[in-house]
Amino acid sequence: MKILMAASEAVPFAKTGGLADAVSALSLAIAKLGNEVKVILPRYWRIDRAKLTQLEGEMGVKMGGLEEWCAVYKTVMPGSSKKNPVEVFFIDHEIFFGRDGIYANVFNEDYADNPRRFTFFSRAVFQFCNKTGWYPDVIHAHDWPTALVPVYLKYGLREGAFANTVSVLTIHNLGYQGIYHKDNFHYTGLGWNVFYEGGFEDWGMMNMLKAGIYSAGQLNTVSETYCGESMTQAHGFRLDGPLRYRNADYRGILNGIDSNVWNPAKDKLIPRPYSTGDMGGKAEAKAELQKRFGLTADPGIPVIGMVTRLSEQKGIGELFGPCYGSAFSICRDMNIQFVLIGTGETWCEREISGMSERLPNFRANVGYSEELCHLIEAGSDFFLMPSRYEPCGLNQMYSLVYGTLPIVRRTGGLVDTVQNYDEATGAGTGFMFDDLTPQAIYNTVGWAVWAYYNRPEHIKSMRLRGMKRDFSWDLSAGKYTEMYREARAIQ
């Protein structure tokens, strides 16, 4: 099949979170199965034109009575096979995308013209096909920035060259829907009947993800458990109704991880590679982690690591708020060390910086470093993820294959990837809790630390069990291919 991936980010070109990792890894895995895969992205300011090849001629895109002009560039996705490379195309519109951020400015404020930026990009996807003469069997859209792709295909473009093209929409996170004032709708060029019939209307606002849910041929999200949770009022972010309406066409497919990048046996960002047969490299990573973060060099003290976006979704209010049982209490009461890297909410950045100064066993790095992320995964004994909700989660999978035991809340993809510890038998791959409260986090961390000191043979067997898990994209890619075939069969 010919597959066109339409997304707002993909590594290594543009990234704000796990979406970028998933788009690139999935594209490569689907191409590996023999499909012809292309990826289309906006060309943001940080993507250097000098490293790309420009397609001949400019491209006009009709938008709401206007015509926007742009250029198209291309390159090849790193990691592609020579026999069947994944080509990546970039829509170059300087006014919309020639800025530093992807969705927001340096103050984390959404760009006011986001609805226009990504409406234009969604429409440009089709014009790109017309320009190149390459028409896909499936256009696979990802999250709200490209959710209008299925809408355009359903309302007016599924004819002529696109008569046999179907759409798939993957929801990576329901918490982000692209909700804007309906005054932006006229820019889509669609009739106002589509505003209501196509699912845009949302209490007088324009909801781009909701419209995509109503229009896509097939829908999925990124884990089986989150698929069920998203159809409930508690986790559906007001879209549980539309998702229940599309239930027959909606499924969960667990994300994978890039085993070429996240693999302790060949990771060049850690002091020494290691595997289940030789765990010496993990001990060296722990020593280096303690050194880099200025902690006491002691191999016997358990290290708890976190790599996280400092947002409410990740449970930071319960973990770093002024409550007994919070991270401060954990570090004060337990013989552990705690390292964290992350960025996000200003209050939390200030709190973790202050904790680093007040506590001898807590260290935080506000920002992002790929090298430190790998070092934390390899050098930690436990990895903490107290998520309010987690559509899939990648860090718990990274942790498992690095022999680092996750401490997680029982939600979303964390349920599908982590098996809770059994004190009686030593079975399991991590430690789980249900209630998102400081006390629940405190108690579960305490449980893990107790096992570390009192059941070392269990900790060892759990580590080896986790490292043997296969989280590669191969299985997921097969399920996506099956979904593509179903979408084409019922078009």
PyMOL commands that set and color helices and strands:
alter all, ss='L'
color gray80, all
select helices_A, chain A and resi 18-32+49-51+94-97+114-132+144-146+148-157+160-162+182-188+192-197+208-215+224-230+240-245+247-249+280-292+312-314+316-320+327-333+346-358+370-379+395-401+412-417+438-454+456-467+473-489
alter helices_A, ss='H'
color red, helices_A
select strands_A, chain A and resi 2-6+36-42+53-54+59-63+66-76+87-92+138-142+166-171+179-181+201-202+205-207+218-221+250-252+303-310+337-344+362-366+382-385+405-409+431-433
alter strands_A, ss='S'
color yellow, strands_A
deselect
rebuild
show_as cartoon
